Amino acid sequence: MEGLFDCVESDEVVLSAQDAMFSFANHPLVHFFENKGLNSSFMPSNILQASLYTALKEFPLLLGHIRDGPGGLAKVVVDKHDLNMPEFVESESSIHYQSLRDGQFEWSMWPRGVATVGPMTTPNKHGTIKLLNVHVVRLRDNSGLILFCNIPHFILDGFGYYAFLNHWAALCKASTCLESTAEASRTSYVFDRTFVKERLQGQRRPLEKQVVDMLTTSSLASMALNLLSFSSQLRLVSLGVSVDRGQAHFFRITRESIDELIDLARARTSGDSADISIYALLAAVVGTAICRAQSVADARRGFLVKAAFATAATISSMFGVRPAQFTLVNMVHAHHCLELAPDCCYVGNPVILHPIQAPAKHIVRATGEESLAEVAAQVSLAVSSIDAALVGEFVDVLGANPSAYVRYAVYMGTTANVLTVIDERSYNTRGVDFGDGGPAWVSGIPWHVPNFVAFFASPVKPGDVDMYVSLRPRVAEALIQDRFFAKYAQFLF
């Protein structure tokens, strides 16, 4: 902590409407490290903590307090005399690293209390929203270490999350290996939210009507939620998710299975399926399977549950959403549209939401091959069309509708046939090297919001993809039993 208070200057950063879209979500990720040489100086606690505070000098935003800002948006206030210090917890476990590895890092094998916060951003018992939570768990016989790190999503996206984590790791590695810290400090970090608008000057292209409706159409529920303070909104949404939570599972799709899916898409599409991206194939295979699983779960519901979902469908209809439509919301990173220099990292949320729709009954009735090819082609076309003009229009619409994040939260929470998918394969998880190698496994936590899917690059074999899938329990059960999906996706846990 030495020198931290002298280096940090007071500042204010008004978060953008783009940040606000992720107001309620966290980045609760868990990293597992093995002490391969059983080194007594493996990831030493004093250097871990010292390098963390050194890293925070470059990321002062994580030391700020969340306050109400202009136009209904939140702002981060960094007060050098009253820093919002991170939660840093250390503990020891009687579990050996080998036991976790042999159990494929399955959640039931974890020590208790690894995750100190859940998937939703919530003020603590003192009413403070911590912008950084760290829990270091040292495993038995110093055989390994578990690192839980969480940062609220409205502060930064996954690229920003790993920019911070990699910077911290590089500083720690430099200290333990007695290397120069020049490499760790070479990147310049931009936190000013006006940066995105400045980089997206120029032409604009209209958004799809469904996106505009999702961001601009109010309901009684969204209007009521909008009347609450930001902290009250966080508490209420967190409570709702804890009641209607998603049960998470991991699946693995091997490179060989991906190649088979490419061949299937090529056989079913009239055009050249070489234009269909791997992301589109992955989103289509899991998305159509979840649509079928949702249909199976719907048929098994009791009367009261059906009545509750019918009410939710009525609210959703106010957004122009028809229950008969399956909606796959592609959460796409748009860093490439900012045309950043190699040594520049924007720390924020340059993300665009780009949904596609398909008739749910058609997906359920069609063969797995047919629905896969059709939805993959839709997703690939939608995602490949994203450019600076479309992202600029998305930012403009959000700027004109600062309460869009509340409408979006209600839309996602009341629509059963909607799925959010994000591709996290390009995150530099291997760069999280504190001096003894990168993590052997990176994981989400055992529960999340329902209807959420994230793709990770598998640490087991290059080219394989691990899917983190969070669904309502009955839908998750039906997904595991889906024959077409099970043919290509190996259930891990």
C-alpha positions as CSV (number, residue, x, y, z in Angstrom):
1,M,0.0,0.0,0.0
2,E,3.1,2.2,0.2
3,G,2.8,5.2,-2.0
4,L,-0.8,4.5,-3.1
5,F,-2.3,7.5,-1.3
6,D,0.4,9.8,-2.7
7,C,-0.1,8.6,-6.3
8,V,-3.9,8.7,-6.5
9,E,-5.5,12.0,-7.3
10,S,-9.1,12.9,-6.7
11,D,-11.2,12.6,-9.8
12,E,-14.8,12.0,-11.1
13,V,-15.8,9.8,-14.0
14,V,-19.4,9.9,-15.1
15,L,-20.3,6.5,-16.4
16,S,-21.9,6.3,-19.8
17,A,-25.3,4.9,-20.8
18,Q,-23.3,2.1,-22.4
19,D,-21.8,1.3,-18.9
20,A,-25.3,1.5,-17.4
21,M,-26.5,-1.4,-19.5
22,F,-24.4,-3.6,-17.3
23,S,-25.4,-1.9,-14.0
24,F,-26.6,-5.1,-12.2
25,A,-23.9,-7.6,-13.3
26,N,-20.5,-8.6,-11.8
27,H,-17.4,-10.2,-13.2
28,P,-17.1,-13.0,-10.6
29,L,-14.3,-15.2,-12.0
30,V,-12.2,-17.8,-10.3
31,H,-8.7,-18.8,-11.4
32,F,-6.8,-21.9,-10.3
33,F,-3.0,-22.0,-10.1
34,E,-0.8,-25.0,-9.5
35,N,2.5,-24.9,-7.6
36,K,4.2,-27.3,-10.0
37,G,7.6,-27.3,-8.4
38,L,6.2,-27.1,-4.8
39,N,8.2,-23.9,-4.5
40,S,8.1,-22.4,-1.0
41,S,8.0,-18.9,-2.5
42,F,4.9,-19.7,-4.7
43,M,2.8,-16.6,-5.2
44,P,3.8,-15.1,-1.8
45,S,1.1,-13.2,0.0
46,N,3.1,-10.1,0.8
47,I,4.1,-9.6,-2.9
48,L,0.6,-10.5,-4.1
49,Q,-0.9,-7.7,-2.0
50,A,1.9,-5.2,-2.5
51,S,1.7,-5.6,-6.3
52,L,-2.1,-5.3,-6.2
53,Y,-1.8,-1.8,-4.6
54,T,0.9,-0.9,-7.1
55,A,-1.5,-2.0,-10.0
56,L,-4.2,0.2,-8.5
57,K,-2.1,3.3,-9.1
58,E,-2.8,2.7,-12.8
59,F,-6.4,1.8,-12.2
60,P,-7.6,4.5,-9.7
61,L,-11.1,4.1,-10.9
62,L,-11.4,0.9,-8.8
63,L,-10.8,3.0,-5.7
64,G,-13.8,5.3,-6.2
65,H,-17.2,5.5,-4.7
66,I,-20.4,5.1,-6.7
67,R,-22.6,8.2,-6.5
68,D,-25.7,9.5,-8.4
69,G,-24.6,11.4,-11.5
70,P,-26.3,13.6,-14.0
71,G,-29.2,12.5,-16.2
72,G,-29.9,9.4,-14.0
73,L,-26.5,7.9,-14.6
74,A,-24.0,6.9,-11.9
75,K,-20.5,8.4,-11.5
76,V,-17.3,7.2,-9.9
77,V,-15.9,9.6,-7.4
78,V,-12.3,9.1,-6.4
79,D,-11.5,11.0,-3.2
80,K,-7.8,10.6,-2.3
81,H,-8.7,11.3,1.3
82,D,-11.5,8.7,1.3
83,L,-10.5,5.9,-1.0
84,N,-12.9,2.9,-1.5
85,M,-10.3,0.3,-0.7
86,P,-10.7,-3.1,-2.3
87,E,-11.9,-6.1,-0.3
88,F,-8.8,-8.3,0.0
89,V,-9.3,-11.6,1.8
90,E,-6.9,-14.4,2.4
91,S,-7.6,-17.9,3.7
92,E,-6.2,-21.4,3.7
93,S,-7.9,-24.7,2.7
94,S,-7.4,-28.3,3.7
95,I,-8.1,-29.3,0.1
96,H,-5.1,-30.3,-2.1
97,Y,-4.7,-28.9,-5.6
98,Q,-4.5,-32.4,-7.0
99,S,-8.0,-33.2,-5.6
100,L,-9.4,-30.2,-7.5
101,R,-7.5,-31.2,-10.7
102,D,-8.6,-34.8,-10.4
103,G,-12.2,-33.6,-9.9
104,Q,-11.9,-31.4,-13.1
105,F,-12.4,-28.3,-10.8
106,E,-16.0,-29.2,-10.4
107,W,-17.9,-26.8,-8.1
108,S,-18.7,-29.3,-5.3
109,M,-14.9,-29.8,-4.9
110,W,-14.2,-26.2,-4.1
111,P,-13.5,-24.9,-0.6
112,R,-16.4,-23.1,1.0
113,G,-16.8,-19.4,0.4
114,V,-14.4,-19.0,-2.6
115,A,-16.7,-16.4,-4.1
116,T,-17.1,-13.5,-1.7
117,V,-19.8,-11.9,-3.9
118,G,-22.4,-13.2,-6.3
119,P,-23.2,-12.5,-9.9
120,M,-25.1,-9.3,-9.2
121,T,-23.7,-6.0,-8.0
122,T,-25.0,-5.2,-4.5
123,P,-24.0,-2.7,-1.8
124,N,-22.4,-4.4,1.3
125,K,-23.8,-4.2,4.8
126,H,-22.3,-0.7,5.1
127,G,-24.1,0.5,2.0
128,T,-20.8,0.6,0.0
129,I,-20.4,-0.9,-3.5
130,K,-16.9,-2.3,-3.6
131,L,-15.3,-2.0,-7.0
132,L,-12.8,-4.7,-6.4
133,N,-13.2,-8.0,-4.5
134,V,-10.3,-10.4,-4.1
135,H,-10.1,-13.7,-2.3
136,V,-6.9,-15.6,-2.2
137,V,-7.3,-19.3,-1.1
138,R,-4.0,-21.1,-0.4
139,L,-4.4,-24.9,-0.9
140,R,-3.1,-27.6,1.4
141,D,0.7,-28.1,1.5
142,N,1.0,-25.0,-0.6
143,S,0.1,-27.2,-3.6
144,G,-1.7,-24.4,-5.4
145,L,-3.8,-21.3,-5.1
146,I,-7.3,-20.2,-6.0
147,L,-7.8,-16.5,-6.9
148,F,-11.3,-15.1,-6.9
149,C,-11.5,-11.6,-8.5
150,N,-14.6,-9.6,-9.0
151,I,-15.2,-6.1,-10.6
152,P,-18.7,-4.7,-11.3
153,H,-19.4,-4.9,-15.0
154,F,-20.5,-1.2,-15.2
155,I,-16.9,-0.3,-14.5
156,L,-15.4,-2.3,-17.3
157,D,-15.9,-5.2,-19.7
158,G,-14.0,-8.5,-19.9
159,F,-11.1,-6.9,-21.8
160,G,-10.7,-4.3,-19.1
161,Y,-11.0,-6.9,-16.4
162,Y,-8.1,-8.9,-17.8
163,A,-6.1,-5.8,-18.6
164,F,-6.2,-5.1,-14.8
165,L,-5.6,-8.7,-13.8
166,N,-2.7,-9.1,-16.3
167,H,-1.1,-5.8,-15.1
168,W,-1.3,-6.9,-11.5
169,A,0.1,-10.3,-12.4
170,A,3.0,-8.7,-14.4
171,L,3.9,-6.5,-11.5
172,C,3.9,-9.5,-9.1
173,K,6.0,-11.6,-11.5
174,A,8.5,-8.7,-11.9
175,S,8.8,-8.5,-8.1
176,T,9.2,-12.3,-7.5
177,C,11.6,-12.8,-10.5
178,L,13.4,-9.5,-9.9
179,E,12.6,-8.3,-13.4
180,S,12.0,-4.8,-14.6
181,T,8.5,-3.4,-14.3
182,A,8.8,-1.4,-17.5
183,E,7.0,-4.0,-19.6
184,A,4.1,-4.1,-17.1
185,S,3.7,-0.3,-17.3
186,R,4.0,0.1,-21.1
187,T,0.2,0.2,-21.8
188,S,-1.7,3.4,-21.3
189,Y,-5.2,3.0,-19.9
190,V,-8.1,5.3,-20.8
191,F,-11.1,5.7,-18.4
192,D,-12.7,8.9,-19.8
193,R,-16.1,7.8,-21.1
194,T,-16.2,10.6,-23.7
195,F,-13.4,8.7,-25.5
196,V,-15.9,6.3,-27.2
197,K,-18.0,9.1,-28.6
198,E,-14.9,10.9,-29.9
199,R,-13.7,7.7,-31.7
200,L,-17.0,7.0,-33.3
201,Q,-17.5,10.3,-35.1
202,G,-18.9,9.9,-38.6
203,Q,-21.7,8.0,-40.3
204,R,-24.5,6.3,-38.6
205,R,-26.5,3.2,-39.6
206,P,-30.0,2.5,-38.2
207,L,-30.4,-0.2,-35.5
208,E,-32.8,-3.1,-35.9
209,K,-36.3,-2.2,-34.7
210,Q,-36.2,-4.8,-32.0
211,V,-33.1,-3.2,-30.5
212,V,-34.7,0.2,-30.5
213,D,-37.9,-1.1,-28.9
214,M,-35.8,-3.0,-26.2
215,L,-34.0,0.2,-25.3
216,T,-36.8,2.8,-25.6
217,T,-40.2,1.1,-24.7
218,S,-41.2,1.4,-21.0
219,S,-43.4,-0.8,-19.0
220,L,-45.0,-0.3,-15.6
221,A,-42.2,-2.5,-14.1
222,S,-39.4,-0.5,-15.7
223,M,-41.0,2.9,-14.7
224,A,-41.4,1.7,-11.1
225,L,-37.8,0.5,-11.0
226,N,-36.6,3.8,-12.5
227,L,-38.1,5.7,-9.5
228,L,-35.7,4.0,-7.1
229,S,-32.2,5.1,-6.2
230,F,-29.3,3.3,-7.9
231,S,-28.5,1.3,-4.7
232,S,-32.2,0.3,-4.2
233,Q,-32.3,-0.8,-7.8
234,L,-29.2,-3.0,-7.3
235,R,-30.7,-4.5,-4.1
236,L,-34.1,-5.2,-5.7
237,V,-32.6,-6.8,-8.9
238,S,-30.2,-8.9,-6.9
239,L,-33.1,-10.1,-4.7
240,G,-35.0,-11.1,-7.8
241,V,-32.1,-13.0,-9.3
242,S,-31.5,-14.8,-6.0
243,V,-35.1,-16.0,-6.1
244,D,-35.2,-16.8,-9.9
245,R,-31.5,-17.9,-10.3
246,G,-29.8,-19.8,-13.0
247,Q,-28.1,-23.1,-12.4
248,A,-24.7,-23.1,-14.1
249,H,-23.1,-26.0,-16.0
250,F,-19.9,-26.4,-18.1
251,F,-19.9,-28.2,-21.5
252,R,-17.0,-28.7,-23.8
253,I,-17.1,-28.7,-27.6
254,T,-13.9,-30.1,-29.1
255,R,-12.2,-28.8,-32.3
256,E,-13.2,-32.0,-34.0
257,S,-16.9,-31.4,-33.1
258,I,-16.7,-27.8,-34.3
259,D,-15.4,-29.1,-37.7
260,E,-18.4,-31.5,-37.8
261,L,-20.7,-28.6,-37.2
262,I,-19.1,-26.7,-40.0
263,D,-19.7,-29.6,-42.3
264,L,-23.3,-29.8,-41.2
265,A,-23.8,-26.1,-41.8
266,R,-22.2,-26.4,-45.3
267,A,-24.5,-29.2,-46.2
268,R,-27.6,-27.3,-45.2
269,T,-26.9,-23.8,-46.5
270,S,-27.1,-22.7,-50.1
271,G,-24.3,-20.3,-49.9
272,D,-20.7,-20.8,-48.8
273,S,-20.7,-21.7,-45.1
274,A,-17.1,-20.7,-44.9
275,D,-18.5,-17.3,-44.1
276,I,-20.2,-18.7,-41.0
277,S,-18.0,-18.0,-38.0
278,I,-17.1,-20.4,-35.2
279,Y,-18.9,-18.1,-32.8
280,A,-22.0,-18.3,-34.9
281,L,-21.9,-22.1,-34.9
282,L,-21.4,-22.2,-31.2
283,A,-24.2,-19.7,-30.5
284,A,-26.5,-21.6,-32.8
285,V,-25.9,-25.1,-31.4
286,V,-26.4,-24.0,-27.8
287,G,-29.1,-21.5,-28.6
288,T,-31.3,-23.9,-30.5
289,A,-30.8,-26.6,-27.9
290,I,-31.8,-24.2,-25.1
291,C,-34.9,-23.3,-27.2
292,R,-35.9,-26.9,-27.4
293,A,-35.1,-27.4,-23.7
294,Q,-37.3,-24.4,-22.8
295,S,-40.2,-26.0,-24.7
296,V,-39.7,-29.3,-22.8
297,A,-39.6,-27.4,-19.5
298,D,-42.7,-25.4,-20.4
299,A,-44.6,-28.6,-20.9
300,R,-43.7,-29.8,-17.4
301,R,-44.7,-26.6,-15.5
302,G,-47.5,-26.5,-13.0
303,F,-50.5,-24.1,-13.2
304,L,-49.0,-21.4,-10.9
305,V,-45.7,-21.3,-12.7
306,K,-47.4,-21.1,-16.0
307,A,-49.5,-18.2,-14.7
308,A,-46.4,-16.4,-13.5
309,F,-44.7,-16.8,-16.9
310,A,-47.9,-15.7,-18.7
311,T,-47.8,-12.5,-16.6
312,A,-44.1,-12.0,-17.5
313,A,-45.0,-12.6,-21.2
314,T,-47.6,-9.8,-21.0
315,I,-44.9,-7.4,-19.7
316,S,-42.5,-8.6,-22.5
317,S,-45.2,-7.9,-25.1
318,M,-44.9,-4.2,-24.2
319,F,-41.4,-4.4,-25.8
320,G,-42.8,-5.9,-29.0
321,V,-41.6,-9.3,-28.0
322,R,-43.7,-12.2,-29.0
323,P,-43.5,-15.3,-26.8
324,A,-43.5,-17.4,-30.0
325,Q,-40.2,-15.9,-31.0
326,F,-36.8,-17.2,-29.7
327,T,-34.4,-14.3,-29.2
328,L,-30.7,-14.7,-29.1
329,V,-29.0,-11.6,-27.8
330,N,-25.4,-11.4,-29.1
331,M,-23.3,-9.3,-26.6
332,V,-20.5,-8.2,-29.0
333,H,-17.3,-6.4,-28.0
334,A,-16.7,-3.4,-30.3
335,H,-13.1,-2.5,-29.3
336,H,-12.1,-3.0,-33.0
337,C,-14.4,-0.1,-33.9
338,L,-12.4,2.3,-31.7
339,E,-9.2,1.7,-33.8
340,L,-7.0,1.8,-30.7
341,A,-3.2,2.0,-30.8
342,P,-1.5,-1.2,-29.8
343,D,-0.3,0.3,-26.5
344,C,-3.7,1.9,-25.6
345,C,-6.5,0.1,-23.6
346,Y,-9.9,1.7,-23.2
347,V,-11.3,0.6,-19.8
348,G,-15.1,0.7,-20.1
349,N,-17.9,-1.1,-21.9
350,P,-17.6,-0.7,-25.7
351,V,-20.2,-3.4,-26.2
352,I,-23.2,-3.6,-28.5
353,L,-26.2,-5.8,-28.1
354,H,-27.3,-7.4,-31.4
355,P,-30.3,-9.8,-31.2
356,I,-31.6,-12.2,-33.8
357,Q,-35.0,-13.9,-33.7
358,A,-36.4,-17.1,-35.0
359,P,-39.8,-18.8,-34.6
360,A,-39.5,-21.0,-31.5
361,K,-41.9,-23.6,-32.9
362,H,-39.9,-24.0,-36.0
363,I,-36.7,-24.6,-34.0
364,V,-38.5,-27.2,-31.9
365,R,-40.0,-29.0,-34.9
366,A,-37.0,-28.8,-37.2
367,T,-34.2,-31.3,-37.1
368,G,-31.1,-30.2,-35.2
369,E,-29.2,-29.8,-38.4
370,E,-31.8,-27.6,-40.0
371,S,-32.1,-25.2,-37.1
372,L,-28.4,-25.1,-36.5
373,A,-27.7,-24.0,-40.1
374,E,-30.5,-21.4,-40.2
375,V,-29.7,-19.8,-36.8
376,A,-25.9,-19.9,-37.4
377,A,-26.3,-18.1,-40.7
378,Q,-28.5,-15.5,-39.0
379,V,-26.0,-14.9,-36.2
380,S,-23.0,-14.8,-38.5
381,L,-24.7,-12.2,-40.7
382,A,-25.8,-10.1,-37.8
383,V,-22.4,-10.1,-36.0
384,S,-20.3,-9.6,-39.2
385,S,-22.4,-6.5,-40.0
386,I,-21.4,-4.7,-36.8
387,D,-19.2,-1.7,-37.7
388,A,-18.4,1.8,-36.3
389,A,-21.6,3.3,-37.9
390,L,-23.8,0.8,-36.1
391,V,-22.0,1.0,-32.8
392,G,-22.1,4.8,-33.1
393,E,-25.9,4.7,-33.5
394,F,-26.2,2.3,-30.6
395,V,-24.2,4.7,-28.4
396,D,-26.4,7.7,-29.6
397,V,-29.7,5.8,-28.9
398,L,-28.4,4.9,-25.4
399,G,-27.3,8.5,-24.8
400,A,-30.8,9.8,-25.7
401,N,-32.4,7.1,-23.4
402,P,-30.3,7.0,-20.2
403,S,-32.9,4.8,-18.5
404,A,-32.5,2.1,-21.2
405,Y,-30.6,-0.1,-18.7
406,V,-33.7,-0.4,-16.5
407,R,-35.9,-1.3,-19.5
408,Y,-33.3,-3.9,-20.6
409,A,-33.1,-5.4,-17.2
410,V,-36.9,-5.8,-17.0
411,Y,-37.0,-7.2,-20.6
412,M,-34.4,-9.8,-19.7
413,G,-36.0,-10.7,-16.4
414,T,-39.5,-11.2,-17.8
415,T,-38.8,-13.0,-21.1
416,A,-38.3,-16.8,-20.9
417,N,-37.4,-17.3,-24.6
418,V,-34.4,-15.0,-24.6
419,L,-30.8,-16.0,-24.3
420,T,-27.7,-13.8,-23.9
421,V,-24.5,-15.1,-25.4
422,I,-21.0,-13.6,-25.0
423,D,-17.7,-14.8,-26.5
424,E,-14.9,-14.6,-24.0
425,R,-12.4,-16.7,-25.9
426,S,-10.2,-13.7,-26.8
427,Y,-9.7,-12.7,-23.2
428,N,-6.0,-13.0,-22.3
429,T,-6.5,-15.5,-19.5
430,R,-3.1,-17.1,-20.1
431,G,-1.5,-13.7,-19.4
432,V,-2.6,-13.9,-15.7
433,D,0.9,-15.2,-14.7
434,F,2.0,-14.1,-11.3
435,G,5.4,-15.8,-11.7
436,D,4.6,-19.5,-11.7
437,G,2.6,-19.9,-14.9
438,G,-1.0,-19.0,-16.0
439,P,-4.2,-20.5,-14.5
440,A,-4.9,-24.2,-15.2
441,W,-8.6,-23.4,-15.1
442,V,-10.8,-20.3,-15.2
443,S,-14.4,-20.6,-14.0
444,G,-17.6,-18.7,-13.4
445,I,-19.4,-19.4,-10.2
446,P,-22.1,-22.1,-9.6
447,W,-25.0,-19.8,-10.2
448,H,-25.7,-16.8,-12.3
449,V,-28.6,-15.0,-14.0
450,P,-30.8,-17.5,-16.0
451,N,-30.5,-17.7,-19.8
452,F,-26.8,-16.7,-20.0
453,V,-24.0,-18.4,-22.0
454,A,-20.3,-17.6,-22.1
455,F,-17.6,-19.2,-24.3
456,F,-14.1,-19.8,-22.9
457,A,-11.0,-21.0,-24.7
458,S,-10.4,-24.4,-23.2
459,P,-7.1,-24.6,-21.2
460,V,-7.1,-28.4,-21.9
461,K,-6.6,-28.4,-25.7
462,P,-6.1,-25.6,-28.2
463,G,-9.2,-25.2,-30.4
464,D,-11.6,-26.7,-27.8
465,V,-14.3,-24.4,-26.4
466,D,-15.7,-24.6,-22.9
467,M,-19.3,-23.3,-22.5
468,Y,-20.5,-21.8,-19.3
469,V,-24.3,-22.1,-19.4
470,S,-26.7,-20.7,-16.7
471,L,-30.3,-21.8,-17.0
472,R,-33.3,-22.3,-14.8
473,P,-33.0,-25.8,-13.3
474,R,-35.7,-27.5,-15.3
475,V,-34.4,-26.0,-18.5
476,A,-30.8,-27.1,-17.6
477,E,-32.0,-30.6,-17.0
478,A,-33.7,-30.7,-20.4
479,L,-30.6,-29.3,-22.1
480,I,-28.4,-32.0,-20.7
481,Q,-30.9,-34.6,-22.2
482,D,-31.0,-33.0,-25.6
483,R,-29.7,-35.6,-28.0
484,F,-28.4,-33.4,-30.8
485,F,-26.6,-31.0,-28.3
486,A,-25.1,-34.0,-26.4
487,K,-23.7,-35.4,-29.6
488,Y,-21.4,-32.4,-30.0
489,A,-21.1,-30.9,-26.4
490,Q,-19.6,-33.0,-23.7
491,F,-21.2,-32.4,-20.3
492,L,-18.4,-31.6,-17.7
493,F,-20.4,-30.6,-14.6
